[in-house]
Amino acid sequence: MDFTPTEEQAAARDLAARIFADLATHERLSAAGTGSDAELWKTLCAAGLMAAVAETGLLGLVLLLEEQGRTTAQVPFAASCVYGLLAVAAHGTPEQRERLLPGIADGTVVVCGAVSPPSPVRATASGRLSGVAPSVPWLRDATHVLVADDRRRLWLVRTADARCEPVELTAPWSAGRLTLDGTPGERLGGAAGSERGGGTDGEAARGRDDDASAAVSHVPVSDVPVPAASVAAPDAFAAGDAGDVHADVLATARTAFAGLQAGVCAGSLARAVEHTGTREQFGRPLATNQAVQLRAADAYMDTEAIRVTAYEAAWRRDQGLPYATHALTAAWWASEAGRRVVHTGQHLHGGTGADLEHPVHRHFLWGRQLDAYLGCGDEVLQELGELLVREEGGA
């Protein structure tokens, strides 16, 4: 394993760090409320950072999301990359990639996701979807939402065709309630019988796949080599049955959001270090107290564990290696350790940490939201254990 960033990944990370530091300030975040920062989103896309993910792969995305997490920047960067750019690049038909990826890369198409099992969505043979997703992060910003049905098939739905109602989450993620009532959907990968339901003949034709893209594999996702996403290489996409595609997208999402949690934790810890290093008690900095040092050291080790497990899962995906268990491991660390770190960051601020307007409170909210979004530690650990047992039994 070699997690050393390539020249392209390092350049993208450094550019993202500068943009987030300049525009995701406390004042701007406070002004944004629970919505997204449209100016920051336009700046990120204009700088080519969305498009860069297609070349730098999942590890490159994790590096960028770390920088977003440090500042808790309110933009749908993770969602649109995971459920849009990487999902379409890896599993879309050549026609879907040609039609959707340019818009996703320049930010005019924003994709969010409702893929976590179990799904309340049902799909008809004609591609009409019905069901309710109670809370979908970044739905209020999205033009499309990637939806999993009860058979783990993935569908792209235009938000303009569905009913979307604002919902407030713990973190300001511009979320919404998605209601589908016979809503037309386009099957990701364009498998047979999944034409864009309810559209014109021309629209339906765009959802059909040719013989090559209709080929399926029934190998579990943990054994499926997944190529790095690349807009420039449309033939490099992993074909699989519905369950395999869903499992890959879910594992990719878990890895990416674990990277985001690593940044959230790093930002919270950095604020705690600054506070305890400058705030004095009894004539000396708080940081000179052994109890403070131990809490900070534990938080640092937890943050590093989140980071390295996310790096490993992302690197393995980019290398085409099995990574399902590694993605769950990263998600577990991000959930369990992430919650500990953001609590530590707030506690080390003392009474100041209880101020809802203080920047460290925003890290606390994001850390708790990511804990819930990743599935909570006990649930993830159970899923990981079951997967390990299945792999051991099949060895």
Stockholm file with secondary structure:
# STOCKHOLM 1.0

chainA/1-395         MDFTPTEEQAAARDLAARIFADLATHERLSAAGTGSDAELWKTLCAAGLMAAVAETGLLGLVLLLEEQGRTTAQVPFAASCVYGLLAVAAHGTPEQRERLLPGIADGTVVVCGAVSPPSPVRATASGRLSGVAPSVPWLRDATHVLVADDRRRLWLVRTADARCEPVELTAPWSAGRLTLDGTPGERLGGAAGSERGGGTDGEAARGRDDDASAAVSHVPVSDVPVPAASVAAPDAFAAGDAGDVHADVLATARTAFAGLQAGVCAGSLARAVEHTGTREQFGRPLATNQAVQLRAADAYMDTEAIRVTAYEAAWRRDQGLPYATHALTAAWWASEAGRRVVHTGQHLHGGTGADLEHPVHRHFLWGRQLDAYLGCGDEVLQELGELLVREEGGA
#=GR chainA/1-395 SS CCCCCCHHHHHHHHHHHHHHHHHSCHHHHHHHTTSCCHHHHHHHHHTTHHHHHHHHHHHHHHHHHHHHHHHTCCSCHHHIIIIIIIHHHHHSCHHHHHHHHHHHHHTSSCEEEECCSSCCCEECTTSEEEEEEEEETTGGGCSEEEEECTTSCEEEEEGGGSEEEEECCSSCCCEEEEEEEEEECEETTCCTTCCCTTSCHHHHHHHCCCHHHHCCCCSCGGGCCCBCCCTTCTTCCCCCCHHHHHHHHHHHHHHHHHHHHHHHHHHHHHHHHHHHHHCEETTEEGGGSHHHHHHHHHHHHHHHHHHHHHHHHHHHHHBTCCCHHHHHHHHHHHHHHHHHHHHHHHHTTGGGGGCTTSHHHHHHHHHHHHHHHTTCHHHHHHHHHHHHHHHHHHC
#=GC SS_cons         CCCCCCHHHHHHHHHHHHHHHHHSCHHHHHHHTTSCCHHHHHHHHHTTHHHHHHHHHHHHHHHHHHHHHHHTCCSCHHHIIIIIIIHHHHHSCHHHHHHHHHHHHHTSSCEEEECCSSCCCEECTTSEEEEEEEEETTGGGCSEEEEECTTSCEEEEEGGGSEEEEECCSSCCCEEEEEEEEEECEETTCCTTCCCTTSCHHHHHHHCCCHHHHCCCCSCGGGCCCBCCCTTCTTCCCCCCHHHHHHHHHHHHHHHHHHHHHHHHHHHHHHHHHHHHHCEETTEEGGGSHHHHHHHHHHHHHHHHHHHHHHHHHHHHHBTCCCHHHHHHHHHHHHHHHHHHHHHHHHTTGGGGGCTTSHHHHHHHHHHHHHHHTTCHHHHHHHHHHHHHHHHHHC
//
